[in-house]
């Protein structure tokens, strides 16, 4: 099977496959908290991505929605690409891998690679990236990460805009949502 195949190794209804992704992400992120002052449960972030994609952009592609829910599992938990491919299929794993930073690189290089690679993102990857940036900006405008000075927040907003400006506009609604979120720059 190639990484672009969408056949899930565990045939289920779309709803069951979506719930399976929520269940997996919740288990993997169970001990994690967001960096805001309230230390919100981390799972709120992937849920927000899926809700934004389905509600604002009208995305109905179950693989894209599952990838949005799972987008930080490789980067921020002990999940492997092989584990995702075995449970959710190679298409979902490929999307998640495409939005995963290489933690062996220093932070500055990882961030620059996101800018450099944005223009070549295929549609499914771009949808998840748009949603991630929008949700992060909304969260940061509402409650900046604890200990982040104003300048660091502004730098994050500006970096996210550099990424967004290079991403393919695969959804005008997401572009508008990004611009609205960016307008909340502190």
C-alpha positions in Angstrom: 0.0 0.0 0.0 1.4 3.4 -0.9 1.3 6.4 1.6 -1.5 8.0 -0.4 -3.9 5.0 -0.2 -6.9 5.8 1.9 -8.0 2.3 2.8 -8.1 1.9 6.5 -6.8 -1.5 7.7 -9.8 -1.6 10.1 -13.0 -1.1 8.1 -15.6 0.8 10.1 -18.2 3.5 9.5 -16.9 7.0 9.1 -18.3 8.0 12.5 -16.7 5.0 14.2 -13.3 5.9 12.6 -13.6 9.5 13.7 -14.4 8.5 17.3 -11.5 6.0 17.2 -9.2 8.9 16.4 -10.6 11.0 19.3 -10.2 8.0 21.7 -6.6 7.4 20.6 -5.7 11.1 20.8 -7.3 11.5 24.2 -5.4 8.5 25.6 -2.1 9.7 24.1 -2.5 13.3 25.3 -4.2 12.4 28.6 -1.4 13.8 30.9 -0.6 16.8 28.7 -1.8 20.3 29.3 -1.7 23.4 27.1 0.8 26.2 28.0 -1.9 28.7 28.9 -2.3 30.0 32.5 -5.3 27.6 33.1 -3.2 24.7 31.8 -6.2 23.5 29.7 -6.4 19.9 28.7 -4.3 19.3 25.6 -7.1 17.3 23.9 -9.0 20.6 23.5 -6.6 21.6 20.8 -7.0 18.7 18.4 -10.8 18.8 19.0 -10.8 22.5 18.0 -8.9 21.7 14.8 -11.5 19.1 13.8 -14.4 21.4 14.7 -12.9 24.2 12.7 -12.3 22.0 9.6 -15.8 20.5 9.7 -17.7 23.6 10.7 -15.9 26.5 9.1 -14.3 24.8 6.0 -17.0 22.2 5.5 -14.4 19.4 5.4 -16.1 16.0 5.3 -13.0 13.9 4.4 -12.7 11.5 7.4 -8.9 11.0 6.8 -8.3 14.8 7.0 -10.5 15.1 10.2 -8.7 12.1 11.8 -5.3 13.6 10.9 -6.3 16.9 12.5 -7.3 15.1 15.7 -4.0 13.1 15.6 -1.8 15.9 14.3 0.4 16.2 17.4 0.6 12.6 18.4 4.0 11.8 16.8 5.5 15.2 17.7 4.3 15.3 21.3 3.8 11.8 22.5 5.4 8.4 22.2 3.3 7.6 19.1 5.2 6.3 16.0 4.3 6.7 12.3 4.1 3.0 12.1 1.6 2.8 14.9 -0.6 5.5 13.2 -0.4 3.7 9.9 -1.4 0.4 11.4 -4.4 1.8 13.3 -5.6 4.6 11.0 -4.2 3.7 7.6 -1.2 5.1 5.6 -3.1 8.2 4.4 -3.8 9.5 7.9 -0.2 8.7 8.9 1.2 10.5 5.9 -0.8 13.7 6.7 0.3 13.6 10.3 3.9 13.1 9.3 3.8 16.0 6.9 2.7 18.4 9.7 5.1 16.9 12.3 8.2 18.9 13.2 11.5 17.0 13.3 12.4 17.3 17.0 16.1 16.4 16.3 16.5 19.9 14.8 16.7 23.0 16.8 13.6 25.1 17.3 14.6 27.9 14.9 15.3 25.4 12.1 12.0 23.6 12.7 10.1 26.8 12.4 11.9 27.9 9.3 11.2 24.5 7.6 7.5 25.1 8.2 7.8 28.3 6.3 9.9 26.8 3.5 7.7 23.7 3.1 4.3 25.5 3.3 4.0 26.3 -0.4 4.4 22.7 -1.5 1.8 21.3 1.0 -0.8 19.1 -0.7 -4.4 19.9 0.0 -5.0 17.6 3.0 -1.8 18.7 4.7 -2.6 22.4 4.0 -6.1 22.0 5.6 -4.6 20.7 8.8 -1.8 23.3 8.9 -4.4 26.1 8.3 -6.5 24.8 11.2 -3.5 24.4 13.5 -2.3 27.9 12.9 -5.8 29.4 13.3 -6.4 27.5 16.6 -3.0 28.4 18.0 -3.6 32.1 17.3 -7.0 32.1 18.7 -5.8 30.3 21.9 -2.9 32.7 22.2 -5.0 35.8 21.8 -7.4 34.5 24.4 -4.7 33.3 26.9 -1.1 33.5 26.0 1.2 30.8 27.2 2.2 31.3 30.8 5.5 33.1 31.0 5.5 34.3 27.4 6.4 38.0 27.2 4.4 40.1 24.8 7.2 40.2 22.2 7.4 36.4 22.0 3.6 36.2 21.4 4.0 38.8 18.6 6.8 36.8 17.1 4.7 33.7 17.1 1.8 35.6 15.4 4.2 36.9 12.7 5.8 33.5 12.2 2.4 31.9 11.8 1.5 34.5 9.2 4.7 33.7 7.3 3.6 30.1 7.2 0.0 31.0 6.2 1.1 33.4 3.5 2.9 30.5 1.8 0.2 27.8 2.3 -2.0 27.0 -0.7 -5.4 28.6 -0.1 -7.4 25.4 -0.2 -10.3 27.0 1.7 -11.2 30.7 1.4 -13.1 30.3 4.7 -9.9 29.1 6.5 -8.0 32.0 5.0 -10.6 34.4 6.3 -10.5 32.7 9.7 -6.8 33.0 9.8 -6.9 36.7 9.0 -9.5 37.2 11.7 -7.3 35.3 14.2 -4.2 37.3 13.2 -6.1 40.5 13.7 -6.1 39.6 17.4 -2.3 39.9 17.4 -1.3 41.4 20.8 
